[in-house]
Amino acid sequence: MKEQLQLLMRLQDIDIQVDQQEAILEQLPQELQEMARNLVSLRHEISETQETMASIEIELQTKESELTVEQEKIKRSERRLLNIKNIKEHEALSREIRLGKKVAGEIEEILLDLMNRFEQLKKALEKKQAEYSDCENTLVNKKTQSEKILLDATKALESLKAEQQKLAENVNKEHYKRYTMVRKQRGNAIAEMVNGSCDGCHIAIPPQMGLQVLRQLEFIYCPNCHRILYVKPENIPSPNGAQ
Ligand SMILES: [Zn+2]
């Protein structure tokens, strides 16, 4: 029975390590994928910002040439105004000039607004580009690291599984079945008895049952969580009654 218990404990140890390695193999690629997805969406945001900036630039050029046309028109009118003697004509042209200046002023406001928006987008773009290159570097580094980690995990898993199989073959079939069932439910199937309690579920073990656990002559299961109970050799009182 002691030997069987030790086999099961060793098996539990291996099983936990198998779970750990399998978790690495499952999670690491997921993390890498998540990071790659993040990069794609950043790249998308960057190109959207760049497109908006390009269209603002075109608008700026259009408005700038509109402003030039308007200003030249005003200058021409102002020159003509100097030579006009007729009062009515003079008034009409002055009105035209005032209107032209108003239009020019409006275009200038639009230009300022466009320039501000352009500057803001430029700042946002720089920030996103920096974030992108950070993420890209992190991903490249993580990819390099994970290649080794994944390789190690695969190798470790291979030898763990071989040992797992060997142990499983040597464990009594009934015990193994029960072990597997409890492990599936609870994550682990063997629990230490500490100070008369099951360390898996922390319930107090009835004293008579506790003694049986100490004797280690048969498998004793926790009445609450059904884990196999064991005690560390150093916690077993010596037979000559020292404790
Ligand atoms: Zn228990």
py3Dmol code that shows the C-alpha trace and the ligand (Angstrom):
import py3Dmol

protein = """\
ATOM      1  CA  MET A   1       0.000   0.000   0.000  1.00  0.00           C
ATOM      2  CA  LYS A   2       2.836   2.415   0.821  1.00  0.00           C
ATOM      3  CA  GLU A   3       4.366   1.678  -2.524  1.00  0.00           C
ATOM      4  CA  GLN A   4       1.064   2.233  -4.326  1.00  0.00           C
ATOM      5  CA  LEU A   5       0.572   5.523  -2.498  1.00  0.00           C
ATOM      6  CA  GLN A   6       4.055   6.634  -3.467  1.00  0.00           C
ATOM      7  CA  LEU A   7       3.374   5.724  -7.085  1.00  0.00           C
ATOM      8  CA  LEU A   8       0.177   7.746  -6.995  1.00  0.00           C
ATOM      9  CA  MET A   9       1.919  10.685  -5.383  1.00  0.00           C
ATOM     10  CA  ARG A  10       4.595  10.579  -8.027  1.00  0.00           C
ATOM     11  CA  LEU A  11       1.864  10.318 -10.639  1.00  0.00           C
ATOM     12  CA  GLN A  12       0.101  13.347  -9.199  1.00  0.00           C
ATOM     13  CA  ASP A  13       3.366  15.252  -9.304  1.00  0.00           C
ATOM     14  CA  ILE A  14       3.815  14.323 -12.964  1.00  0.00           C
ATOM     15  CA  ASP A  15       0.185  15.077 -13.790  1.00  0.00           C
ATOM     16  CA  ILE A  16       0.499  18.575 -12.320  1.00  0.00           C
ATOM     17  CA  GLN A  17       3.625  19.197 -14.383  1.00  0.00           C
ATOM     18  CA  VAL A  18       1.875  17.894 -17.496  1.00  0.00           C
ATOM     19  CA  ASP A  19      -0.972  20.352 -16.861  1.00  0.00           C
ATOM     20  CA  GLN A  20       1.528  23.184 -16.467  1.00  0.00           C
ATOM     21  CA  GLN A  21       3.365  22.376 -19.685  1.00  0.00           C
ATOM     22  CA  GLU A  22       0.113  21.930 -21.568  1.00  0.00           C
ATOM     23  CA  ALA A  23      -1.086  25.292 -20.293  1.00  0.00           C
ATOM     24  CA  ILE A  24       2.089  26.907 -21.635  1.00  0.00           C
ATOM     25  CA  LEU A  25       1.632  25.243 -25.006  1.00  0.00           C
ATOM     26  CA  GLU A  26      -1.936  26.463 -25.148  1.00  0.00           C
ATOM     27  CA  GLN A  27      -1.568  29.973 -23.741  1.00  0.00           C
ATOM     28  CA  LEU A  28       1.629  31.188 -25.350  1.00  0.00           C
ATOM     29  CA  PRO A  29       0.404  30.944 -28.951  1.00  0.00           C
ATOM     30  CA  GLN A  30      -2.828  32.640 -27.860  1.00  0.00           C
ATOM     31  CA  GLU A  31      -0.885  35.521 -26.305  1.00  0.00           C
ATOM     32  CA  LEU A  32       1.166  35.894 -29.473  1.00  0.00           C
ATOM     33  CA  GLN A  33      -1.978  35.908 -31.590  1.00  0.00           C
ATOM     34  CA  GLU A  34      -3.566  38.521 -29.359  1.00  0.00           C
ATOM     35  CA  MET A  35      -0.483  40.731 -29.701  1.00  0.00           C
ATOM     36  CA  ALA A  36      -0.490  40.290 -33.475  1.00  0.00           C
ATOM     37  CA  ARG A  37      -4.176  41.222 -33.613  1.00  0.00           C
ATOM     38  CA  ASN A  38      -3.413  44.339 -31.589  1.00  0.00           C
ATOM     39  CA  LEU A  39      -0.707  45.277 -34.097  1.00  0.00           C
ATOM     40  CA  VAL A  40      -3.095  44.849 -37.008  1.00  0.00           C
ATOM     41  CA  SER A  41      -5.683  47.114 -35.417  1.00  0.00           C
ATOM     42  CA  LEU A  42      -3.003  49.723 -34.600  1.00  0.00           C
ATOM     43  CA  ARG A  43      -1.816  49.602 -38.201  1.00  0.00           C
ATOM     44  CA  HIS A  44      -5.416  50.098 -39.282  1.00  0.00           C
ATOM     45  CA  GLU A  45      -5.788  53.142 -37.003  1.00  0.00           C
ATOM     46  CA  ILE A  46      -2.522  54.566 -38.308  1.00  0.00           C
ATOM     47  CA  SER A  47      -3.539  54.309 -41.946  1.00  0.00           C
ATOM     48  CA  GLU A  48      -6.970  55.772 -41.164  1.00  0.00           C
ATOM     49  CA  THR A  49      -5.301  58.765 -39.503  1.00  0.00           C
ATOM     50  CA  GLN A  50      -2.917  59.129 -42.441  1.00  0.00           C
ATOM     51  CA  GLU A  51      -5.848  59.087 -44.877  1.00  0.00           C
ATOM     52  CA  THR A  52      -7.675  61.772 -42.910  1.00  0.00           C
ATOM     53  CA  MET A  53      -4.490  63.870 -42.823  1.00  0.00           C
ATOM     54  CA  ALA A  54      -4.068  63.505 -46.579  1.00  0.00           C
ATOM     55  CA  SER A  55      -7.611  64.663 -47.226  1.00  0.00           C
ATOM     56  CA  ILE A  56      -7.106  67.637 -44.877  1.00  0.00           C
ATOM     57  CA  GLU A  57      -3.972  68.551 -46.828  1.00  0.00           C
ATOM     58  CA  ILE A  58      -5.938  68.578 -50.077  1.00  0.00           C
ATOM     59  CA  GLU A  59      -8.604  70.724 -48.434  1.00  0.00           C
ATOM     60  CA  LEU A  60      -5.903  73.078 -47.157  1.00  0.00           C
ATOM     61  CA  GLN A  61      -4.463  73.486 -50.663  1.00  0.00           C
ATOM     62  CA  THR A  62      -7.909  74.137 -52.123  1.00  0.00           C
ATOM     63  CA  LYS A  63      -8.718  76.730 -49.460  1.00  0.00           C
ATOM     64  CA  GLU A  64      -5.294  78.363 -49.821  1.00  0.00           C
ATOM     65  CA  SER A  65      -5.767  78.856 -53.567  1.00  0.00           C
ATOM     66  CA  GLU A  66      -9.317  80.118 -52.936  1.00  0.00           C
ATOM     67  CA  LEU A  67      -7.829  82.637 -50.526  1.00  0.00           C
ATOM     68  CA  THR A  68      -5.189  83.725 -53.067  1.00  0.00           C
ATOM     69  CA  VAL A  69      -7.857  84.241 -55.731  1.00  0.00           C
ATOM     70  CA  GLU A  70      -9.988  86.232 -53.305  1.00  0.00           C
ATOM     71  CA  GLN A  71      -7.036  88.381 -52.169  1.00  0.00           C
ATOM     72  CA  GLU A  72      -5.982  89.121 -55.748  1.00  0.00           C
ATOM     73  CA  LYS A  73      -9.532  90.085 -56.598  1.00  0.00           C
ATOM     74  CA  ILE A  74      -9.549  92.483 -53.626  1.00  0.00           C
ATOM     75  CA  LYS A  75      -6.201  94.014 -54.689  1.00  0.00           C
ATOM     76  CA  ARG A  76      -7.425  94.511 -58.247  1.00  0.00           C
ATOM     77  CA  SER A  77     -10.619  96.128 -56.995  1.00  0.00           C
ATOM     78  CA  GLU A  78      -8.677  98.382 -54.647  1.00  0.00           C
ATOM     79  CA  ARG A  79      -6.469  99.557 -57.557  1.00  0.00           C
ATOM     80  CA  ARG A  80      -9.526 100.176 -59.715  1.00  0.00           C
ATOM     81  CA  LEU A  81     -11.153 102.081 -56.867  1.00  0.00           C
ATOM     82  CA  LEU A  82      -8.403 104.736 -57.032  1.00  0.00           C
ATOM     83  CA  ASN A  83      -9.453 105.692 -60.566  1.00  0.00           C
ATOM     84  CA  ILE A  84     -13.219 105.726 -60.113  1.00  0.00           C
ATOM     85  CA  LYS A  85     -14.753 109.187 -59.904  1.00  0.00           C
ATOM     86  CA  ASN A  86     -18.416 108.233 -60.082  1.00  0.00           C
ATOM     87  CA  ILE A  87     -19.793 108.034 -56.532  1.00  0.00           C
ATOM     88  CA  LYS A  88     -22.284 105.253 -57.225  1.00  0.00           C
ATOM     89  CA  GLU A  89     -19.672 103.112 -58.940  1.00  0.00           C
ATOM     90  CA  HIS A  90     -17.250 103.896 -56.103  1.00  0.00           C
ATOM     91  CA  GLU A  91     -19.758 102.754 -53.515  1.00  0.00           C
ATOM     92  CA  ALA A  92     -20.584  99.599 -55.435  1.00  0.00           C
ATOM     93  CA  LEU A  93     -16.953  98.597 -55.744  1.00  0.00           C
ATOM     94  CA  SER A  94     -16.259  99.425 -52.072  1.00  0.00           C
ATOM     95  CA  ARG A  95     -19.115  97.119 -51.127  1.00  0.00           C
ATOM     96  CA  GLU A  96     -17.633  94.442 -53.342  1.00  0.00           C
ATOM     97  CA  ILE A  97     -14.265  94.866 -51.613  1.00  0.00           C
ATOM     98  CA  ARG A  98     -15.818  94.630 -48.146  1.00  0.00           C
ATOM     99  CA  LEU A  99     -17.664  91.492 -49.177  1.00  0.00           C
ATOM    100  CA  GLY A 100     -14.457  90.063 -50.641  1.00  0.00           C
ATOM    101  CA  LYS A 101     -12.592  90.737 -47.365  1.00  0.00           C
ATOM    102  CA  LYS A 102     -15.373  89.054 -45.414  1.00  0.00           C
ATOM    103  CA  VAL A 103     -15.127  85.969 -47.644  1.00  0.00           C
ATOM    104  CA  ALA A 104     -11.327  85.994 -47.309  1.00  0.00           C
ATOM    105  CA  GLY A 105     -11.668  86.209 -43.520  1.00  0.00           C
ATOM    106  CA  GLU A 106     -14.000  83.228 -43.504  1.00  0.00           C
ATOM    107  CA  ILE A 107     -11.575  81.204 -45.629  1.00  0.00           C
ATOM    108  CA  GLU A 108      -8.746  82.115 -43.227  1.00  0.00           C
ATOM    109  CA  GLU A 109     -10.791  80.844 -40.307  1.00  0.00           C
ATOM    110  CA  ILE A 110     -11.441  77.573 -42.108  1.00  0.00           C
ATOM    111  CA  LEU A 111      -7.716  77.349 -42.890  1.00  0.00           C
ATOM    112  CA  LEU A 112      -6.778  77.850 -39.230  1.00  0.00           C
ATOM    113  CA  ASP A 113      -9.285  75.220 -38.187  1.00  0.00           C
ATOM    114  CA  LEU A 114      -7.909  72.762 -40.749  1.00  0.00           C
ATOM    115  CA  MET A 115      -4.326  73.441 -39.623  1.00  0.00           C
ATOM    116  CA  ASN A 116      -5.284  72.788 -36.000  1.00  0.00           C
ATOM    117  CA  ARG A 117      -6.964  69.541 -36.894  1.00  0.00           C
ATOM    118  CA  PHE A 118      -3.944  68.557 -38.961  1.00  0.00           C
ATOM    119  CA  GLU A 119      -1.586  69.246 -36.027  1.00  0.00           C
ATOM    120  CA  GLN A 120      -3.721  67.237 -33.627  1.00  0.00           C
ATOM    121  CA  LEU A 121      -3.836  64.306 -36.017  1.00  0.00           C
ATOM    122  CA  LYS A 122      -0.086  64.549 -36.527  1.00  0.00           C
ATOM    123  CA  LYS A 123       0.489  64.268 -32.774  1.00  0.00           C
ATOM    124  CA  ALA A 124      -1.935  61.371 -32.496  1.00  0.00           C
ATOM    125  CA  LEU A 125      -0.219  59.677 -35.422  1.00  0.00           C
ATOM    126  CA  GLU A 126       3.230  60.027 -33.844  1.00  0.00           C
ATOM    127  CA  LYS A 127       1.907  58.550 -30.608  1.00  0.00           C
ATOM    128  CA  LYS A 128       0.317  55.624 -32.434  1.00  0.00           C
ATOM    129  CA  GLN A 129       3.418  55.007 -34.497  1.00  0.00           C
ATOM    130  CA  ALA A 130       5.547  54.912 -31.336  1.00  0.00           C
ATOM    131  CA  GLU A 131       3.049  52.537 -29.736  1.00  0.00           C
ATOM    132  CA  TYR A 132       3.118  50.406 -32.866  1.00  0.00           C
ATOM    133  CA  SER A 133       6.885  50.063 -32.910  1.00  0.00           C
ATOM    134  CA  ASP A 134       6.871  49.276 -29.165  1.00  0.00           C
ATOM    135  CA  CYS A 135       4.301  46.543 -29.672  1.00  0.00           C
ATOM    136  CA  GLU A 136       6.161  45.254 -32.695  1.00  0.00           C
ATOM    137  CA  ASN A 137       9.413  44.996 -30.730  1.00  0.00           C
ATOM    138  CA  THR A 138       7.676  43.277 -27.839  1.00  0.00           C
ATOM    139  CA  LEU A 139       6.090  40.806 -30.220  1.00  0.00           C
ATOM    140  CA  VAL A 140       9.372  40.045 -31.980  1.00  0.00           C
ATOM    141  CA  ASN A 141      11.098  39.482 -28.621  1.00  0.00           C
ATOM    142  CA  LYS A 142       8.275  37.380 -27.282  1.00  0.00           C
ATOM    143  CA  LYS A 143       8.231  35.315 -30.459  1.00  0.00           C
ATOM    144  CA  THR A 144      11.939  34.602 -30.134  1.00  0.00           C
ATOM    145  CA  GLN A 145      11.579  33.685 -26.466  1.00  0.00           C
ATOM    146  CA  SER A 146       8.512  31.580 -26.999  1.00  0.00           C
ATOM    147  CA  GLU A 147      10.152  29.465 -29.662  1.00  0.00           C
ATOM    148  CA  LYS A 148      12.514  28.171 -26.987  1.00  0.00           C
ATOM    149  CA  ILE A 149       9.818  27.963 -24.330  1.00  0.00           C
ATOM    150  CA  LEU A 150       7.509  26.010 -26.622  1.00  0.00           C
ATOM    151  CA  LEU A 151      10.293  23.686 -27.662  1.00  0.00           C
ATOM    152  CA  ASP A 152      11.243  23.090 -24.017  1.00  0.00           C
ATOM    153  CA  ALA A 153       7.628  22.511 -23.055  1.00  0.00           C
ATOM    154  CA  THR A 154       7.142  20.042 -25.908  1.00  0.00           C
ATOM    155  CA  LYS A 155      10.240  18.118 -24.892  1.00  0.00           C
ATOM    156  CA  ALA A 156       9.318  18.181 -21.207  1.00  0.00           C
ATOM    157  CA  LEU A 157       5.827  17.028 -22.025  1.00  0.00           C
ATOM    158  CA  GLU A 158       7.146  14.145 -24.054  1.00  0.00           C
ATOM    159  CA  SER A 159       9.233  12.730 -21.216  1.00  0.00           C
ATOM    160  CA  LEU A 160       6.553  13.523 -18.630  1.00  0.00           C
ATOM    161  CA  LYS A 161       3.969  11.629 -20.652  1.00  0.00           C
ATOM    162  CA  ALA A 162       6.278   8.648 -20.945  1.00  0.00           C
ATOM    163  CA  GLU A 163       6.739   8.624 -17.187  1.00  0.00           C
ATOM    164  CA  GLN A 164       3.036   9.189 -16.650  1.00  0.00           C
ATOM    165  CA  GLN A 165       2.231   6.128 -18.709  1.00  0.00           C
ATOM    166  CA  LYS A 166       4.807   3.987 -16.942  1.00  0.00           C
ATOM    167  CA  LEU A 167       3.462   5.004 -13.539  1.00  0.00           C
ATOM    168  CA  ALA A 168      -0.145   4.487 -14.568  1.00  0.00           C
ATOM    169  CA  GLU A 169       0.707   0.946 -15.648  1.00  0.00           C
ATOM    170  CA  ASN A 170       2.138   0.146 -12.242  1.00  0.00           C
ATOM    171  CA  VAL A 171      -0.699   1.564 -10.219  1.00  0.00           C
ATOM    172  CA  ASN A 172      -3.496  -0.753  -9.157  1.00  0.00           C
ATOM    173  CA  LYS A 173      -6.316  -0.340 -11.703  1.00  0.00           C
ATOM    174  CA  GLU A 174      -8.992   0.408  -9.132  1.00  0.00           C
ATOM    175  CA  HIS A 175      -6.893   3.015  -7.365  1.00  0.00           C
ATOM    176  CA  TYR A 176      -5.973   4.536 -10.674  1.00  0.00           C
ATOM    177  CA  LYS A 177      -9.608   4.786 -11.731  1.00  0.00           C
ATOM    178  CA  ARG A 178     -10.538   6.469  -8.494  1.00  0.00           C
ATOM    179  CA  TYR A 179      -7.504   8.728  -8.639  1.00  0.00           C
ATOM    180  CA  THR A 180      -8.442   9.856 -12.173  1.00  0.00           C
ATOM    181  CA  MET A 181     -12.059  10.509 -11.217  1.00  0.00           C
ATOM    182  CA  VAL A 182     -11.205  12.621  -8.184  1.00  0.00           C
ATOM    183  CA  ARG A 183      -8.494  14.470 -10.065  1.00  0.00           C
ATOM    184  CA  LYS A 184     -10.910  15.339 -12.845  1.00  0.00           C
ATOM    185  CA  GLN A 185     -13.291  16.816 -10.285  1.00  0.00           C
ATOM    186  CA  ARG A 186     -10.853  18.480  -7.914  1.00  0.00           C
ATOM    187  CA  GLY A 187      -7.658  19.098  -9.859  1.00  0.00           C
ATOM    188  CA  ASN A 188      -5.685  16.800  -7.554  1.00  0.00           C
ATOM    189  CA  ALA A 189      -6.567  13.495  -5.980  1.00  0.00           C
ATOM    190  CA  ILE A 190      -4.120  13.130  -3.108  1.00  0.00           C
ATOM    191  CA  ALA A 191      -4.157  15.328  -0.056  1.00  0.00           C
ATOM    192  CA  GLU A 192      -1.911  15.570   2.955  1.00  0.00           C
ATOM    193  CA  MET A 193      -3.478  15.183   6.372  1.00  0.00           C
ATOM    194  CA  VAL A 194      -2.266  18.109   8.432  1.00  0.00           C
ATOM    195  CA  ASN A 195      -3.092  18.363  12.150  1.00  0.00           C
ATOM    196  CA  GLY A 196      -5.913  15.890  11.721  1.00  0.00           C
ATOM    197  CA  SER A 197      -7.492  17.753   8.782  1.00  0.00           C
ATOM    198  CA  CYS A 198      -7.611  17.100   5.053  1.00  0.00           C
ATOM    199  CA  ASP A 199      -5.386  19.679   3.391  1.00  0.00           C
ATOM    200  CA  GLY A 200      -7.476  19.467   0.239  1.00  0.00           C
ATOM    201  CA  CYS A 201     -10.824  20.535   1.696  1.00  0.00           C
ATOM    202  CA  HIS A 202      -9.805  21.420   5.293  1.00  0.00           C
ATOM    203  CA  ILE A 203     -12.402  19.253   6.956  1.00  0.00           C
ATOM    204  CA  ALA A 204     -11.396  17.499  10.213  1.00  0.00           C
ATOM    205  CA  ILE A 205     -10.808  13.792   9.738  1.00  0.00           C
ATOM    206  CA  PRO A 206     -12.576  11.602  12.370  1.00  0.00           C
ATOM    207  CA  PRO A 207      -9.900  10.428  14.881  1.00  0.00           C
ATOM    208  CA  GLN A 208     -10.313   6.726  14.102  1.00  0.00           C
ATOM    209  CA  MET A 209      -9.863   7.413  10.406  1.00  0.00           C
ATOM    210  CA  GLY A 210      -6.894   9.641  11.199  1.00  0.00           C
ATOM    211  CA  LEU A 211      -5.192   6.731  12.896  1.00  0.00           C
ATOM    212  CA  GLN A 212      -5.765   4.589   9.823  1.00  0.00           C
ATOM    213  CA  VAL A 213      -4.162   7.250   7.686  1.00  0.00           C
ATOM    214  CA  LEU A 214      -1.141   7.268   9.996  1.00  0.00           C
ATOM    215  CA  ARG A 215      -0.847   3.487   9.845  1.00  0.00           C
ATOM    216  CA  GLN A 216      -0.815   3.536   6.033  1.00  0.00           C
ATOM    217  CA  LEU A 217      -2.035  -0.009   5.721  1.00  0.00           C
ATOM    218  CA  GLU A 218      -4.843   0.792   3.327  1.00  0.00           C
ATOM    219  CA  PHE A 219      -6.073   3.643   1.193  1.00  0.00           C
ATOM    220  CA  ILE A 220      -8.099   6.107   3.224  1.00  0.00           C
ATOM    221  CA  TYR A 221     -10.250   8.620   1.420  1.00  0.00           C
ATOM    222  CA  CYS A 222     -11.317  11.958   2.830  1.00  0.00           C
ATOM    223  CA  PRO A 223     -15.013  11.556   3.740  1.00  0.00           C
ATOM    224  CA  ASN A 224     -15.719  15.005   2.323  1.00  0.00           C
ATOM    225  CA  CYS A 225     -13.684  15.517  -0.868  1.00  0.00           C
ATOM    226  CA  HIS A 226     -12.768  11.847  -1.515  1.00  0.00           C
ATOM    227  CA  ARG A 227      -9.082  12.623  -1.984  1.00  0.00           C
ATOM    228  CA  ILE A 228      -6.626   9.933  -0.963  1.00  0.00           C
ATOM    229  CA  LEU A 229      -5.140  10.982   2.351  1.00  0.00           C
ATOM    230  CA  TYR A 230      -1.494  10.673   3.267  1.00  0.00           C
ATOM    231  CA  VAL A 231       0.896  11.892   5.922  1.00  0.00           C
ATOM    232  CA  LYS A 232       4.490  12.937   5.425  1.00  0.00           C
ATOM    233  CA  PRO A 233       6.872  10.368   6.964  1.00  0.00           C
ATOM    234  CA  GLU A 234       8.227  12.994   9.367  1.00  0.00           C
ATOM    235  CA  ASN A 235       4.697  13.554  10.677  1.00  0.00           C
ATOM    236  CA  ILE A 236       4.113   9.935  11.583  1.00  0.00           C
ATOM    237  CA  PRO A 237       4.647   9.419  15.317  1.00  0.00           C
ATOM    238  CA  SER A 238       7.382   6.922  16.052  1.00  0.00           C
ATOM    239  CA  PRO A 239       6.120   3.470  17.177  1.00  0.00           C
ATOM    240  CA  ASN A 240       8.011   3.550  20.467  1.00  0.00           C
ATOM    241  CA  GLY A 241       5.657   6.290  21.616  1.00  0.00           C
ATOM    242  CA  ALA A 242       8.029   9.219  21.585  1.00  0.00           C
ATOM    243  CA  GLN A 243       5.105  11.451  20.608  1.00  0.00           C
TER     244      GLN A 243
END
"""
ligand_1 = """\
1
ZN
Zn -10.886 16.411 1.949
"""
view = py3Dmol.view(width=600, height=400)
view.addModel(protein, "pdb")
view.setStyle({"model": 0}, {"cartoon": {"style": "trace"}})
view.addModel(ligand_1, "xyz")
view.setStyle({"model": 1}, {"stick": {}})
view.zoomTo()
view.show()
